[in-house]
Amino acid sequence: MTFPLLETKRLKLIELQHQHVNAVYEILSLEEVTRFYGTSPFTLQAEATRLIDMYYKNYLEKRGIRWGIKLKENQRIIGTVGLNTLQLKNKRAEIGYELHPVFWRKGLAIEAVSEVIRFSYNQLGLYRIGALVYPENKPSLALLDKLGFVNEGLLRGYMFQDEQFHDTYMLSLLKPEWEKAR
C-alpha cells in the first residue's frame, strides 16, 4: 500500500516520517497552534514521534491519512493536513489541519485542504467530509466557509482540553455540494 503523495502549486503533501519529528514538534509545541487543536502544547519531542507513529498506524489500518505539508520552495515542513475518523465503508471522514503561525494568512492552508478534499472525493470515493471547530477559531471557520462547508450545529462540551470542556461546531461538505461549487 503506497502512501498517496499530493501536490499543489506551492506545496507537496508527503508522508510524515521520523525525520520530520523536529518540525512536527516545533509546530505542536506552540500554544497558539494547539489552542483550538484538542490537545495541550507538546513539551517533549517524544510526543511528536508518537503522533507520527499514530498517523502511520491509522493509515495502515485505513482509519486516517495525515500528510506533512511541505513548501516546494525550500522543502520545509510547515504543518499537517489529513483525514481523521476515516470510514471508507460509510464514505466519510473528518478533516483536520494546522500550520506554523509564520505561514498563517498566506492561502497555504486552503491550498492544502482543497487538495485533500479533491483526493478524498475523487480517489477515496468519500461522500461526506466533516470538520470539528472550536467556535472561537474564526480563521478556521472562515477557511471552511470559503470551501463551502455548512455549519450543522454546536456540539456542547464535546472536547476536553486543558482540564475543561469545550464546545465545537460540526461542519460538513458533501460531494455533490463540492462538485456544484467547482
N, C-alpha and C positions, 0 to 999 in steps of 0.2 A: 504494500500500500504506500504509494508515493505521496508525500505531503504536497498539496497544491500551492505552487508559488504564483502570486498575483503581481500585476504591475500596473501602475498608473503613470501619468505624465511625469510626476516628480518623485514617486515612491516605488519601492519594492516591498511587497508583503512576503515575509520569509518565515521559515520555521525557527522558533526560538530554541537555542541550544545552550549548553553550559558556558560557552564562550561569551554569551550575552548577559551573564549574571550581573556584572558590574553596571551595565546600562539599565537593566530592569530594577536593580536595587536603587540606583541613583534617582530614578523616576518615582518609584513607590515609597521612597523614604521621605518624600516631600509632603508636608501636611496639606498644602493647597491642592495636591493631586488626589490624595486619599480622602479628603473631607467628605466627598459625596460618593465614595467608592465602596462603602460597606465594610471597610477594614481600617485599622489604625495604621499609621505610617510604619514602614519596616524599620527595624533597628539593627538587624543582623543580615549579612549577605546570605546566610543560610536560608532565610525566608524566601529570597529571590530564587535560590536553587530549588527549593521545594515547590515553588509556584511553577517554574519551568517544567519540573518533573510531573506535576499535576496536569499541566497543559498537554504534555506528551501522552500521559496515561488516558486522559479524556479523549484525545484524538484516536488512539489505538482502540479504545472501547466505543468509538463513534458517539460520544456524549458531548463533544465540543471540538471546536477548532479555534486556535488562537495564533495569530500571526504577529511577528515583530514588524513594526513599521520602520523601514529603513529609508533614509534620504538617499536618492540616487547621487546627488552632487558630492557627498562626502562619505557615504556608506555608514553614517551614524544611525544607531537605533534611537528613535525619538519617542517611542510609545508602543502600545499593542492594540490590536483590534480583533474581535472574533465573536464566535457564537458560543453561548452558554446554553445549558439545558437543551441541547440538540436532540430532537426526537424525529429521526428520519421516517419512522412508521407513521407518525402523526403530521409530518411535513411542517414542523415548526421549530423555532429556536428563539433565543433572546440575544440581542446584540449588546456588546459592551466594548468600551474603548477608553483609552487615556493617553494623553500626550504630555511630554515635558513642558512646563509652563513657557519656556523660551520660544516654543513653537505654536503657542496658542494664537488664535485670531489671524492665521495665515491661510486658511482654507485647506489645511492638510488633513484635519480630522474628517471633514466632509468628503474629501477625495478618497480617503481610506475606507470609510464606512460605505460610501457609494459602491466601491468596487466589491466589497464583501457582500453587499445586498445583491448586486448583479450576479456574482458567483453562486449565492445561495438559491436564487430563483432559477437561474439557467443551468447550473451544474448539479446542484443537490436536489432540485425539484421541490424546494420548500414552497409553502403556500402562505405562511404567516411568519413574520419576524416581529418579536415583541421587544420592548425596552423598559427597564425599570429605572426611574429617575427621581432623585430627591426633588421636591418642589422648589427648593432654594437654588437648584442647579440650572439657572436661567440660560447659560450658554449651551448646555446640552439640550435643553428643551427647544431652544431656537434652532439648533442644528437639525434635530429630528423633525421639527415642523417644516423646515425647508425641504426635507426629503419626502414629505407627505405623510408622516406618521400621524395617527389620530390618538388623542388622549382619551383613553377608555374610562379613566376614573382614578380615584385615590384608594390606595391600599393602606389602611390605617395600621400603624405600629408594625410595619412589615419587615423592617431591617433593624437589627440590634448591633449598634456600633458605639464604641466608647462608653460602654455601660449605660446606654439609653436606647429607647426605641425610636425609630424614625418612620414617618410616613413616606411612601413613594407613589409616584404616578405610574400607571401601566399604560404604555403607548403601544401601538401596533401599526404595521404596514402589511397589507395583503397584496399578493402578487398581481391581481387584476388592477388594483389602485396604482401600483408601481408601473405596470405596463401602460396604463392610460396616461400617466403623467410624463412618460418618456417622449 
